[in-house]
């Protein structure tokens, strides 16, 4: 992954999290690497990321699946974020406060009008898969 891809992803991501909008919930996500349509990020789960049972909230997972692959995609199609057409998530395992999760994103295919992205969210300590997501974007 390239250094310029990382800078692109970080700069756009900052504009999301420093807004007063919903994406502020992502402010503790740290982009580790990005480039060529891929992105890897980490998040130490805090109380603001949890549901009433004390595990990673499904809405937070959905937000990660929506936003983070888009940041990776921008390193493939510079400056293009696109619009979400389809978002699918399989919730496989719980994660608790204090655990670090890895968000691995990949651009599977980008055509003229559609892009297909995927993401895996795993526990950093064990590699266990927490959630698997697929994201289709309209990019024309």
Buried (B, 14 or more C-beta within 10 A) or exposed (E): BEEEBBBBBEEBBEEBBEEEEEBEBBEEBEBBBBBEBBBBBBBBBEEEBBEEEEBBBEEBBBBBBBBBBBBBBBBBBEEBBBEBEEBEBEBEBBBEBEBBBBBBBBBEEBEEEBBBBBBBBBBBEEEBEBBBBBBBBEBE
